[in-house]
């Protein structure tokens, strides 16, 4: 099992999720809500300079993505 990448910004996470079929539903303050219609999933990504490891893990769980799949999306 691969380790979660460190030091990713919120914008980098959003770009990777968009490659996985998510789109920006709305934004409020520093939080971006992304949604995928089929299969349905919705996640909230904080638009911070660096996303904490626990937050990133929770985002991937909500998006139903494995760490390996996510790493492929950010490259």
Secondary structure, DSSP 8 states (H G I E B T S, - for coil): -----SS--HHHHHHHHHHTT-EEEEEETTEEEEEETTTTEEEEEE--SS--HHHHHHHHHHHT--HHHHHHHH-
